Amino acid sequence: MESTSLTILVREQVDAARAASSGRAAVTVYGGREHRLRQTLIALRAGERLGEHDAPDEATLQVLEGEVALHAGGDTWRGEAGDHLVIPPQRHDLEALTDAAVLLTVAN
């Protein structure tokens, strides 16, 4: 059985995002090509965005730290630590309103 401290990963990735010229950092928590499920911890410095991109078949987003806004079509969802969202099946982008970390879960 594997165990990972999301608390430690959040701290490491938020620090990495703050130091990165791109303002973001990410690490795969679980999954990859050999699995149908993939979980990625993504950290963004305040004001940074993951540009608009297509939605995977099924995906959820859990806010672990900070505040984010997910923009899809004409709708915006704002979330903060502890919030969970099923990502809509359309093009979207993610904006960090504060330094933030999210857990993206995708099923392939």
N, CA and C of each residue as an Amber inpcrd file, in Angstrom:
protein
   324
   0.8500000  -1.1700000   0.0000000   0.0000000   0.0000000   0.0000000
   0.9000000   1.2380000   0.0000000   0.5920000   2.1680000  -0.8730000
   1.3620000   3.4110000  -0.9660000   0.6600000   4.5310000  -0.2200000
   1.4380000   5.3940000   0.3910000   0.9040000   6.5550000   1.0880000
   1.7460000   7.7690000   0.7140000   1.0700000   8.8830000   0.4520000
   1.7470000  10.1200000   0.0820000   1.1870000  11.2530000   0.9260000
   2.0370000  12.0990000   1.4530000   1.5860000  13.2620000   2.2080000
   1.2880000  14.4020000   1.2360000   0.0080000  14.6880000   1.0450000
  -0.3630000  15.8090000   0.1800000   0.0610000  17.1330000   0.8150000
   0.0870000  17.1950000   2.1240000   0.5140000  18.4070000   2.8210000
   1.9530000  18.7630000   2.4380000   2.8330000  17.7710000   2.4540000
   4.2320000  18.0060000   2.0870000   4.3470000  18.3420000   0.6080000
   3.6270000  17.6040000  -0.2530000   3.6890000  17.8800000  -1.6930000
   3.1760000  19.2800000  -2.0180000   2.1070000  19.7060000  -1.3610000
   1.5870000  21.0660000  -1.5880000   2.6550000  22.0930000  -1.2630000
   3.2700000  21.9550000  -0.1000000   4.2970000  22.9230000   0.3060000
   5.4420000  22.9490000  -0.7050000   5.9280000  21.7670000  -1.1120000
   7.0370000  21.6960000  -2.0730000   6.6580000  22.3180000  -3.4170000
   5.4590000  22.0070000  -3.9150000   5.0710000  22.4850000  -5.2350000
   4.7170000  23.9710000  -5.2350000   4.1160000  24.4710000  -4.1720000
   3.8430000  25.9150000  -4.0880000   5.1630000  26.6740000  -4.0400000
   6.1220000  26.1780000  -3.2630000   7.4450000  26.8160000  -3.2240000
   8.1060000  26.7840000  -4.5990000   7.9790000  25.6500000  -5.3110000
   8.5600000  25.5290000  -6.6510000   7.8800000  26.4840000  -7.6290000
   6.5640000  26.6360000  -7.5190000   5.8320000  27.5540000  -8.4050000
   6.2480000  29.0000000  -8.1510000   6.4250000  29.3480000  -6.8990000
   6.8560000  30.7110000  -6.5630000   8.2220000  31.0220000  -7.1620000
   9.0890000  30.0130000  -7.2180000  10.4520000  30.2080000  -7.7210000
  10.5580000  30.0850000  -9.2420000   9.5760000  29.4430000  -9.8760000
   9.6470000  29.1770000 -11.3190000   9.2860000  30.4120000 -12.1380000
   9.9710000  30.6020000 -13.2490000   9.6590000  31.7370000 -14.1240000
   8.2450000  31.6190000 -14.7000000   7.7490000  30.3970000 -14.8610000
   6.3950000  30.1710000 -15.3770000   5.3300000  30.4050000 -14.3210000
   5.7300000  30.3910000 -13.0470000   4.7760000  30.5720000 -11.9660000
   3.9580000  29.3390000 -11.6660000   4.4260000  28.1850000 -12.1380000
   3.6820000  26.9610000 -11.8680000   4.6220000  25.7730000 -11.6990000
   4.0830000  24.7500000 -11.0500000   4.8140000  23.5120000 -10.8350000
   3.7930000  22.3900000 -10.7150000   4.2010000  21.1690000 -11.0290000
   3.2800000  20.0320000 -10.9520000   4.0490000  18.7530000 -10.7090000
   3.3590000  17.8100000 -10.0900000   3.9270000  16.4900000  -9.8530000
   2.7950000  15.4660000  -9.9590000   3.0810000  14.3290000 -10.5830000
   2.1080000  13.2460000 -10.6330000   2.0910000  12.5530000  -9.2850000
   0.9290000  12.4670000  -8.6770000   0.7640000  11.8110000  -7.3880000
   0.5090000  10.3250000  -7.6050000  -0.3030000  10.0190000  -8.6180000
  -0.6240000   8.6310000  -8.9240000  -0.9340000   8.5290000 -10.4100000
  -0.5690000   7.3990000 -10.9830000  -0.9710000   7.1140000 -12.3530000
   0.1250000   7.3050000 -13.3540000  -0.2980000   7.4540000 -14.5670000
   0.6120000   7.5360000 -15.6890000   0.0710000   6.6760000 -16.8130000
   0.8870000   6.3930000 -17.7690000   0.4310000   5.6500000 -18.9510000
  -0.0740000   4.2420000 -18.6330000   0.4650000   3.6500000 -17.5720000
   0.0740000   2.2830000 -17.2440000  -1.2150000   2.2010000 -16.4230000
  -1.8290000   3.3320000 -16.1010000  -3.0510000   3.3700000 -15.2900000
  -4.1530000   4.1290000 -16.0200000  -5.4040000   3.8070000 -15.7000000
  -6.5270000   4.5590000 -16.2520000  -6.7890000   5.8290000 -15.4460000
  -6.3900000   5.8260000 -14.1860000  -6.5850000   6.9730000 -13.3050000
  -5.2670000   7.7170000 -13.1490000  -5.3350000   9.0500000 -13.2380000
  -4.1310000   9.8610000 -13.0300000  -4.4810000  11.0210000 -12.1050000
  -3.6200000  11.2470000 -11.1040000  -3.7960000  12.3750000 -10.2010000
  -2.5390000  13.2250000 -10.2450000  -2.7330000  14.5080000 -10.4710000
  -1.6230000  15.4490000 -10.5810000  -1.8620000  16.6100000  -9.6350000
  -0.8530000  16.9150000  -8.8240000  -0.9140000  18.0800000  -7.9600000
  -0.3040000  19.2390000  -8.7470000  -1.0830000  20.2980000  -8.9320000
  -0.6580000  21.4660000  -9.7010000  -0.6300000  22.6710000  -8.7680000
   0.4840000  23.3800000  -8.7650000   0.6080000  24.6040000  -7.9630000
   0.7880000  25.7880000  -8.9050000   0.1220000  26.8850000  -8.5760000
   0.1950000  28.1120000  -9.3630000   0.4460000  29.2900000  -8.4380000
   1.3210000  30.1670000  -8.8730000   1.5490000  31.4240000  -8.1540000
   0.3380000  32.3380000  -8.4160000  -0.0110000  33.1900000  -7.4730000
  -1.1390000  34.1100000  -7.6190000  -1.0540000  34.8590000  -8.9460000
  -2.1700000  34.9040000  -9.6730000  -2.2330000  35.6220000 -10.9400000
  -1.8790000  34.7900000 -12.1550000  -1.3370000  33.5950000 -11.9590000
  -0.9700000  32.7310000 -13.0890000  -2.1780000  31.9130000 -13.5430000
  -2.1080000  31.4490000 -14.7920000  -3.2030000  30.6700000 -15.3760000
  -2.6570000  29.4570000 -16.1060000  -3.4680000  28.4220000 -16.1310000
  -3.2630000  27.3290000 -17.0770000  -4.1600000  27.7050000 -18.2370000
  -3.5800000  27.9980000 -19.3750000  -4.3430000  28.4830000 -20.5180000
  -5.4720000  27.5560000 -20.9170000  -6.3840000  28.0850000 -21.6860000
  -7.5530000  27.3170000 -22.1160000  -7.1300000  26.0280000 -22.8060000
  -7.7960000  24.9510000 -22.4450000  -7.4860000  23.6330000 -22.9990000
  -8.7460000  22.7750000 -22.9750000  -8.7310000  21.6950000 -23.7610000
  -9.8700000  20.7820000 -23.8160000  -9.9800000  19.9910000 -22.5300000
 -11.1950000  19.6160000 -22.1970000 -11.4330000  18.8000000 -21.0120000
 -11.2220000  17.3270000 -21.3490000 -10.6460000  16.5780000 -20.4200000
 -10.5690000  15.1260000 -20.6050000 -11.9710000  14.5340000 -20.4630000
 -12.1050000  13.2470000 -20.7240000 -13.4230000  12.6030000 -20.6370000
 -14.0710000  12.8120000 -19.2680000 -13.3590000  12.4450000 -18.2190000
 -13.8620000  12.6450000 -16.8590000 -12.7360000  13.1970000 -16.0060000
 -13.0380000  14.2710000 -15.2680000 -12.0020000  14.8710000 -14.4160000
 -12.6470000  15.6320000 -13.2680000 -11.9200000  15.6600000 -12.1580000
 -12.3350000  16.4520000 -11.0060000 -11.1660000  17.3150000 -10.5520000
 -11.5080000  18.3540000  -9.8330000 -10.4990000  19.2710000  -9.3070000
 -10.8080000  19.4940000  -7.8320000  -9.8160000  19.2510000  -6.9690000
  -9.9540000  19.5110000  -5.5430000  -8.9500000  20.5890000  -5.1710000
  -9.4420000  21.6620000  -4.5710000  -8.5590000  22.7480000  -4.1480000
  -7.9420000  22.3500000  -2.8010000  -6.6150000  22.2790000  -2.7670000
  -5.9020000  21.8930000  -1.5470000  -5.4140000  23.0970000  -0.7550000
  -5.0970000  24.1910000  -1.4710000  -4.6050000  25.4080000  -0.8130000
  -4.9230000  26.6030000  -1.6880000  -5.2680000  27.7200000  -1.0670000
  -5.4900000  28.9560000  -1.8050000  -6.8600000  29.0380000  -2.4480000
  -6.9620000  29.9340000  -3.4260000  -8.2110000  30.1650000  -4.1460000
  -7.9480000  30.1520000  -5.6430000  -8.8770000  29.5410000  -6.3920000
  -8.7540000  29.4500000  -7.8410000 -10.0870000  29.8050000  -8.4920000
 -10.0230000  30.0840000  -9.7860000 -11.2310000  30.2700000 -10.5900000
 -11.0910000  29.3940000 -11.8250000 -12.1130000  28.6050000 -12.0980000
 -12.1640000  27.7850000 -13.3010000 -13.1600000  28.4520000 -14.2420000
 -12.6880000  28.8090000 -15.4300000 -13.5250000  29.4670000 -16.4270000
 -13.8440000  28.4550000 -17.5290000 -15.1380000  28.2620000 -17.8090000
 -15.5690000  27.3410000 -18.8650000 -16.7470000  27.9700000 -19.5900000
 -16.5420000  28.2460000 -20.8850000 -17.5870000  28.9530000 -21.6180000
 -17.8130000  30.3040000 -20.9590000 -19.0460000  30.6380000 -20.6780000
 -19.3570000  31.8980000 -20.0140000 -19.4600000  31.7760000 -18.5020000
 -19.1890000  30.5900000 -17.9720000 -19.3290000  30.3610000 -16.5360000
 -17.9850000  30.4160000 -15.8250000 -18.0260000  30.8600000 -14.5760000
 -16.8380000  30.8620000 -13.7230000 -17.2020000  30.2220000 -12.3960000
 -16.3520000  29.3180000 -11.9410000 -16.4970000  28.6820000 -10.6360000
 -15.3190000  29.1140000  -9.8020000 -15.5820000  29.6250000  -8.6040000
 -14.5090000  30.0120000  -7.6790000 -14.4620000  28.9860000  -6.5660000
 -13.2460000  28.5190000  -6.2680000 -13.0970000  27.5340000  -5.2160000
 -11.9500000  27.8830000  -4.2910000 -12.0430000  27.3780000  -3.0780000
 -10.9880000  27.5730000  -2.0900000 -10.7020000  26.2390000  -1.4250000
  -9.6750000  26.2170000  -0.5900000  -9.2310000  24.9720000   0.0400000
 -10.4200000  24.1920000   0.5950000 -10.4800000  22.9290000   0.2090000
 -11.5550000  22.0440000   0.6490000 -12.6560000  21.8680000  -0.3810000
 -12.7080000  22.7220000  -1.3990000 -13.7510000  22.6230000  -2.4250000
 -13.3820000  21.5850000  -3.4800000 -14.4100000  20.9940000  -4.0590000
 -14.2610000  19.9340000  -5.0640000 -15.1920000  20.2470000  -6.2310000
 -14.7350000  20.0270000  -7.4460000 -15.5070000  20.3470000  -8.6440000
 -15.3590000  19.2440000  -9.6740000 -16.4610000  18.8620000 -10.2930000
 -16.4050000  18.0130000 -11.4780000 -16.1880000  18.9640000 -12.6500000
 -15.0900000  18.7740000 -13.3640000 -14.7430000  19.6780000 -14.4740000
 -15.7170000  19.4480000 -15.6230000 -16.3300000  20.5170000 -16.1310000
 -17.2880000  20.3610000 -17.2280000 -16.5870000  19.8920000 -18.5070000
 -17.3150000  19.1510000 -19.3470000 -16.7140000  18.5890000 -20.5650000
 -16.6220000  19.6130000 -21.7040000 -15.9270000  20.7050000 -21.4500000
 -15.7370000  21.7380000 -22.4730000 -14.4080000  22.4370000 -22.2200000
 -13.9860000  23.2440000 -23.1830000 -12.7240000  23.9790000 -23.0160000
 -12.8170000  24.8540000 -21.7690000 -11.6970000  24.9520000 -21.0690000
 -11.6780000  25.7030000 -19.8190000 -10.2590000  26.1610000 -19.5200000
 -10.1500000  27.0610000 -18.5570000  -8.8270000  27.4290000 -18.0410000
  -8.9270000  27.5730000 -16.5320000  -7.7640000  27.5710000 -15.8820000
  -7.7030000  27.6580000 -14.4320000  -6.8300000  28.8430000 -14.0580000
  -7.3380000  29.6820000 -13.1690000  -6.6350000  30.8910000 -12.7340000
  -6.4010000  30.8280000 -11.2250000  -5.1940000  31.1400000 -10.7850000
  -4.8900000  31.2110000  -9.3590000  -5.1920000  32.6150000  -8.8620000
  -6.1430000  32.7370000  -7.9530000  -6.4870000  34.0360000  -7.3800000
  -5.5200000  34.3850000  -6.2490000  -4.9730000  33.3570000  -5.6150000
  -3.9000000  33.4740000  -4.6260000  -2.9100000  32.3600000  -4.9730000
  -1.7660000  32.3030000  -4.3050000  -0.9250000  31.1210000  -4.4610000
  -1.8080000  29.9200000  -4.1390000  -1.8030000  28.9170000  -5.0150000
  -2.7720000  27.8360000  -4.8550000  -2.2000000  26.5010000  -5.2920000
  -2.8150000  25.4440000  -4.7740000  -2.4940000  24.0820000  -5.1900000
  -3.8020000  23.3240000  -5.3430000  -3.9050000  22.5580000  -6.4230000
  -5.0980000  21.7620000  -6.6930000  -4.6810000  20.3330000  -7.0160000
  -5.5920000  19.4000000  -6.7760000  -5.3860000  18.0180000  -7.1590000
  -6.3170000  17.7130000  -8.3110000  -5.7480000  17.4920000  -9.4790000
  -6.4970000  17.1490000 -10.6840000  -6.5470000  15.6390000 -10.8010000
  -7.7460000  15.0760000 -10.8910000  -7.9340000  13.6370000 -11.0640000
  -8.5960000  13.4040000 -12.4090000  -7.9600000  12.5820000 -13.2420000
  -8.4560000  12.3260000 -14.5930000  -8.5820000  10.8120000 -14.7930000
  -9.7140000  10.3970000 -15.3600000  -9.8980000   8.9960000 -15.7320000
  -9.7980000   8.8860000 -17.2380000  -8.9510000   7.9920000 -17.7080000
  -8.7780000   7.7870000 -19.1540000  -9.5310000   6.5640000 -19.6260000
